[in-house]
Amino acid sequence: MSSDRLFACAMTRRTVLRSFATGAAVLTFANRKAVFAQSTPVAAPTSSLGWSDDLSDNGKLNVATTVAPISSIVRNVGGDRINLRGVIPDGINSHTFEPAPSDAQILSAADLIILNGLDLEDPTLELANSTKKDGAEIYTLGDKTITEDEWAFDFSFPESEGHPNPHLWINVPFSMKYAELAQVKLAELDSANGDYYAANLARFNAVLAALDTGIMTAVQTIPEENRKLLTYHDSYAYFAQHYGMTVIGAVQPSDFSEPSPKEVAALIDQIKAEHIPAVFGSEVFPSDVLEQIASESGATYIDQLRDDDPPGSPGDPDHTYIGMMLKNMSLMIPALGGNVDALVGIEPWDTYEK
């Protein structure tokens, strides 16, 4: 089955795996008695609620988030019983994003401000601390999902600079933990809707458990010698650890500049030596350098991999965290010689109770 058809149908390091806690979370939700939300075919929705709500005094909890994957996760837990506003626009470099004065108004209206943390959104965190209203809470997810001993450091995030790779959500079980954390905090602040948030969590994490299993199975169809990733931005450290792949490098240095000619030449030689079939660019970080590396090494250049920009446009039914992961797999796995048959039937749309 082609990657296009799959998507239409469905829509190193010193780090160690968070195996026990994450595995327990996966098993917990995989074995729940709640019916798997996507087991019965339903008509595809024509839109999604997204995360562009006005934060208002309409009786709902006002929640501000940062990057799109976190916003999508929180939406699937909070459903339509929260007002949700993502501060960082989709497709913007979250590492260098500087919030505008209008973002201060959003943050000052929020009852709860949810961030990834791990130094990803420091300017937004600083603004939130200075503008949040009395009683509002700032809640970070990354530091509550992995310990410092589990931090990943790499080319874009060298240990010498002290900032860990913050892209935990590319590892699906870590996103399941993010959803659990969101549910606990939403229920704490809005106990009247606690059962609703818990039911949404069970439904959403059942789909994520299936997504996790599907990705694991699909990766195993890649020839073992091809299970290597060269990306522009170092977003896949935690993904690679969990799914049995190796990140051999990233083009973008830690200061978000372009690599030196010496670094480019070394990457070309490495790709040739290891017979890597494809290298992966980014929707957010277009790179002529990576295209040059692919051309000179003989690898295929895939320039649409995403780490925080869901496919489609805001409001589209596949403009979700699940949609982003399905799209990434439909690009990555066939390019490395595998297939994504195991992901057929996993739909990209939101799962919360409407």
Secondary structure by P-SEA (a helix, b strand, c coil): ccaaaaaaaccccccccccaaaaaaaaaaaacccccccccccccccccccccccccccccbbbbbccaaaaaaaaaaaccccbbbbccccccccccccccaaaaaaaaaccbbbbbcccccaaaaaaaaacccccbbbbbcccccccccccccccccccccccccccccccaaaaaaaaaaaaaaaaaacccaaaaaaaaaaaaaaaaaaaaaaaaaaaaacccccccccccccccaaaaaaacccccccccccccccccaaaaaaaaaaaaaacccccccccccccaaaaaaaaaacccccccccccccccccccccccaaaaaaaaaacccccccccccccccccccccccc
